[in-house]
């Protein structure tokens, strides 16, 4: 990873989330996220740090091989926007490290809300001035939890940790992705969230 923050990355300077700390704590409890998971994610961060580009290759390969998914990085008439893909890729890499290392404080909650907004018609495309389609359907946000989770496991196993340790890092990752996706859905359905 470069030392420069990725273009359009606004961690620490986004407005407060409408989600309260209490609501966050209840969501964490719902996905069984504990202090042990914080430690296991930190370990995962050390394991994944020099594999981020390889992980992104897998995720981008997955998106690119599904026309109905790459369509969200394309114009409404289907022209794929390579600059948009490239800029979002850098922030995606940063998110992997943030997921492992950032504490779940007000700034984290605020940026989680920002990431949610950036998938909706409120803010998609704005950061990169992309001429793309207006939003990512909510159903794909939920469905993406699976590939983003399943594909991480081989990378967690790449550094020689025993099976039990890999499993703990994997479960912590799964909980965090589920938790974050739940937060990201707030702007999709604010009234019923
Ligand atoms: C942006 C992760 C679902 C397409 C992002 C970013 C992250 C991310 C970390 C960059 C946030 C930032 O700007 O700092 C995820 C995860 C998902 C998910 C973990 C589900 C578990 C999806 C789906 C699609 C998608 C289903 C559709 C193919 C995009 C696009 C952007 C983006 C187009 C750029 C949005 C913009 O214009 O700012 N995603 N995403 N994402 N993601 Fe997702």
Boltz pocket constraint, residues with backbone or C-beta under 6 A from the ligand:
constraints:
  - pocket:
      binder: B
      contacts: [[A, 8], [A, 9], [A, 10], [A, 63], [A, 68], [A, 69], [A, 70], [A, 72], [A, 73], [A, 88], [A, 91], [A, 92], [A, 95], [A, 115], [A, 118], [A, 119], [A, 123], [A, 124], [A, 125], [A, 126], [A, 127], [A, 128], [A, 130], [A, 136], [A, 137], [A, 140], [A, 141], [A, 142], [A, 144], [A, 145], [A, 148], [A, 177], [A, 181]]
      max_distance: 6.0
